[in-house]
Amino acid sequence: MGGTADALRAELGGLLGAEHVLDAPPGSLYNFDASRRRAVEGRADAVVLPGSAEEVAALLRWCYAHDVPIVPRGGGTGVTGGAVATQGGVVCSLERLRAVRAVQPELWRMEVEAGVSTRDVQRLARENGLMFAPDPGASEQSQIGGNVATNAGGPHALKYGATGSWVMGLEAVIAPGEVVTLGGWARKDVAGYDLKALLIGSEGTLGVITAVRLGLLPAPEEAIALMVFLRTRDEGCAAMLDVLASGARPSALDFLDGATLAMVADGYPGSIPADAGFALLIDVDGTRAEARAQREELVQLLSPGAVAIEQPDDRGGLWRWRDGFNPVVTAVRGAKVSEDVVFPPEHLAEGLAGLERIGERHGLRPCAWGHGGEGNVHATVLVDPTNEREVDAGEAAAEDMFALVLSLGGSITGEHGVGWLKRGRLAGQWDARAIELHEQIKHAFDPKGLLNPGKKLAR
Ligand SMILES: Cc1cc2nc3c(=O)[nH]c(=O)nc-3n(C[C@H](O)[C@H](O)[C@H](O)COP(=O)(O)OP(=O)(O)OC[C@H]3O[C@@H](n4cnc5c(N)ncnc54)[C@H](O)[C@@H]3O)c2cc1C
């Protein structure tokens, strides 16, 4: 864009201060998110760092008046290319919106601006004796606005729900450039359509979230983790269904298949039985008495079929091990293609078997782990990034994974969203009329199609 981009930056500098308008040459971090390994690169003409909701509104008004795309950006930890300006235009980075507007522990709530990191939200809650339950993986770097925009989940979403469950209200800038408040502090509110819910998980395609009102919970008195080792995938999946049916309410019910277990075994803070071919990582929490009673219940339920059940002393260490799977698995061949697909829980065993066959059919090493209680799987094939055949085979395997998931009534994404990489795939999952409504909602919020164009496209 050259000269035109210079002119654009000069104009935006006049509007919001030249020091808050950056160039984004090729290779700039602002042209990538965590999908970088899959070759998603943006070409932003400018990166703008507004300092308030009003400045975001001024920016959106300018973009709307000049037909320039605007791409909201949080911490850039998304893995689908959502925060990347694939069609040029302005990246609107929320990193300067970092005020904590209110913390009210006695009312179990807080209000923070969109650029506050997930970790800081969790810390603020903890320092006040409370808990912000969502625990997505990249919490140091991700922002609460990005978490809301992707409706991020985590292992403990099984009991506590994803980010959206804790959003009481939102402040957002919507086209053509107005600050609106959606929802509030009322604990029940059925007046009107739930516009707030439309913004949650909208991936920057309906508006720019500038502040969030969050509900909090009293922190549980005790949490206990269990590792349950089983012989086979089928036994492991049956055990997860037994846990769900038992009436126990684990806060997390994660699994690792045999291939993943072998790759991450070295870091496990304990010893993995030789005949284990599948494992469950279960968390229970509540008052001390509740947590212990649940542990006993689960041990009794699972002991007959398990190879071993361990309760590691260092629960934190166990979860840090779990949080590290991603880089360890990636390092085995240098890269991987991993999709966060979801199977209905009763089809998880069939789904995992199908994923393994897909990997093998494409000549790649498959593995899977994830949030089994919700059927949410990191469906993975390992690839050598320097081997073109493997890279192509990885993408072809992903196609087959999506087809499998849809054939079993699942979803193409349970956490990471659609973004750029999965654009158009919703059409395989929803009815034609529902797709039309999806598009009409986009049009109602963004008639010029300038908010994060090309992302979360239904078809
Ligand atoms: C190591 C690792 C672990 C991860 N673990 C998890 C996990 O456990 N669960 C999970 O759900 N995800 C996970 N993710 C994915 C990612 O961290 C989440 O999607 C996170 O919520 C993105 O937040 P962000 O601030 O980085 O958003 P970005 O990546 O900057 O943006 C993501 C999307 O949200 C939009 N957006 C961002 N901020 C705003 C805003 N203020 N207003 C409007 N739109 C906005 C962007 O346009 C983009 O479409 C993981 C990623 C990594 C790299």
The ligand as an SDF file (V2000), in Angstrom:
LIG
                    3D

 53 58  0  0  0  0  0  0  0  0999 V2000
   -0.4910  -21.9670   24.5470 C   0  0  0  0  0  0  0  0  0  0  0  0
   -1.9360  -21.6550   24.2450 C   0  0  0  0  0  0  0  0  0  0  0  0
   -2.9280  -22.2230   25.0410 C   0  0  0  0  0  0  0  0  0  0  0  0
   -4.2610  -21.9270   24.7740 C   0  0  0  0  0  0  0  0  0  0  0  0
   -5.2160  -22.4920   25.5690 N   0  0  0  0  0  0  0  0  0  0  0  0
   -6.5140  -22.2140   25.3670 C   0  0  0  0  0  0  0  0  0  0  0  0
   -7.5280  -22.7810   26.2030 C   0  0  0  0  0  0  0  0  0  0  0  0
   -7.2470  -23.5370   27.1170 O   0  0  0  0  0  0  0  0  0  0  0  0
   -8.8110  -22.4650   25.9180 N   0  0  0  0  0  0  0  0  0  0  0  0
   -9.1600  -21.6070   24.9150 C   0  0  0  0  0  0  0  0  0  0  0  0
  -10.3480  -21.3490   24.7320 O   0  0  0  0  0  0  0  0  0  0  0  0
   -8.2190  -21.0550   24.1170 N   0  0  0  0  0  0  0  0  0  0  0  0
   -6.9270  -21.3320   24.3220 C   0  0  0  0  0  0  0  0  0  0  0  0
   -5.9710  -20.7580   23.5130 N   0  0  0  0  0  0  0  0  0  0  0  0
   -6.3840  -19.8310   22.4500 C   0  0  0  0  0  0  0  0  0  0  0  0
   -6.3480  -18.3350   22.9000 C   0  0  0  0  0  0  0  0  0  0  0  0
   -5.4530  -18.1440   23.9470 O   0  0  0  0  0  0  0  0  0  0  0  0
   -7.7190  -17.8790   23.3350 C   0  0  0  0  0  0  0  0  0  0  0  0
   -8.5750  -17.9080   22.2230 O   0  0  0  0  0  0  0  0  0  0  0  0
   -7.7460  -16.4600   23.9470 C   0  0  0  0  0  0  0  0  0  0  0  0
   -9.0400  -16.2120   24.4550 O   0  0  0  0  0  0  0  0  0  0  0  0
   -7.4040  -15.3560   22.9480 C   0  0  0  0  0  0  0  0  0  0  0  0
   -7.2530  -14.1410   23.6640 O   0  0  0  0  0  0  0  0  0  0  0  0
   -6.3240  -12.9780   23.0960 P   0  0  0  0  0  0  0  0  0  0  0  0
   -6.4710  -11.8040   23.9930 O   0  0  0  0  0  0  0  0  0  0  0  0
   -4.9520  -13.4610   22.8680 O   0  0  0  0  0  0  0  0  0  0  0  0
   -7.0570  -12.6910   21.7140 O   0  0  0  0  0  0  0  0  0  0  0  0
   -6.4500  -12.4780   20.2520 P   0  0  0  0  0  0  0  0  0  0  0  0
   -5.6960  -13.6780   19.8040 O   0  0  0  0  0  0  0  0  0  0  0  0
   -5.7610  -11.1770   20.1910 O   0  0  0  0  0  0  0  0  0  0  0  0
   -7.8110  -12.3820   19.4210 O   0  0  0  0  0  0  0  0  0  0  0  0
   -8.6560  -13.4930   19.2860 C   0  0  0  0  0  0  0  0  0  0  0  0
   -9.9450  -13.0500   18.5710 C   0  0  0  0  0  0  0  0  0  0  0  0
  -10.6890  -12.1790   19.4140 O   0  0  0  0  0  0  0  0  0  0  0  0
  -10.8410  -10.8950   18.7920 C   0  0  0  0  0  0  0  0  0  0  0  0
  -10.6540   -9.8980   19.8690 N   0  0  0  0  0  0  0  0  0  0  0  0
   -9.6060   -9.8170   20.7270 C   0  0  0  0  0  0  0  0  0  0  0  0
   -9.8200   -8.8040   21.6060 N   0  0  0  0  0  0  0  0  0  0  0  0
  -11.0230   -8.2650   21.2810 C   0  0  0  0  0  0  0  0  0  0  0  0
  -11.7930   -7.1820   21.8110 C   0  0  0  0  0  0  0  0  0  0  0  0
  -11.3950   -6.4830   22.8630 N   0  0  0  0  0  0  0  0  0  0  0  0
  -12.9800   -6.8930   21.2180 N   0  0  0  0  0  0  0  0  0  0  0  0
  -13.4220   -7.6250   20.1520 C   0  0  0  0  0  0  0  0  0  0  0  0
  -12.7380   -8.6320   19.6110 N   0  0  0  0  0  0  0  0  0  0  0  0
  -11.5460   -8.9600   20.1750 C   0  0  0  0  0  0  0  0  0  0  0  0
   -9.8160  -10.8320   17.6990 C   0  0  0  0  0  0  0  0  0  0  0  0
  -10.2570  -10.0220   16.6280 O   0  0  0  0  0  0  0  0  0  0  0  0
   -9.7020  -12.2920   17.2830 C   0  0  0  0  0  0  0  0  0  0  0  0
  -10.7210  -12.6210   16.3770 O   0  0  0  0  0  0  0  0  0  0  0  0
   -4.6200  -21.0590   23.7210 C   0  0  0  0  0  0  0  0  0  0  0  0
   -3.6170  -20.4760   22.9330 C   0  0  0  0  0  0  0  0  0  0  0  0
   -2.2870  -20.7710   23.1890 C   0  0  0  0  0  0  0  0  0  0  0  0
   -1.2470  -20.1250   22.3310 C   0  0  0  0  0  0  0  0  0  0  0  0
  1  2  1  0
  2  3  1  0
  2 52  2  0
  3  4  2  0
  4  5  1  0
  4 50  1  0
  5  6  2  0
  6  7  1  0
  6 13  1  0
  7  8  2  0
  7  9  1  0
  9 10  1  0
 10 11  2  0
 10 12  1  0
 12 13  2  0
 13 14  1  0
 14 15  1  0
 14 50  1  0
 15 16  1  0
 16 17  1  0
 16 18  1  0
 18 19  1  0
 18 20  1  0
 20 21  1  0
 20 22  1  0
 22 23  1  0
 23 24  1  0
 24 25  2  0
 24 26  1  0
 24 27  1  0
 27 28  1  0
 28 29  2  0
 28 30  1  0
 28 31  1  0
 31 32  1  0
 32 33  1  0
 33 34  1  0
 33 48  1  0
 34 35  1  0
 35 36  1  0
 35 46  1  0
 36 37  1  0
 36 45  1  0
 37 38  2  0
 38 39  1  0
 39 40  1  0
 39 45  2  0
 40 41  1  0
 40 42  2  0
 42 43  1  0
 43 44  2  0
 44 45  1  0
 46 47  1  0
 46 48  1  0
 48 49  1  0
 50 51  2  0
 51 52  1  0
 52 53  1  0
M  END
$$$$
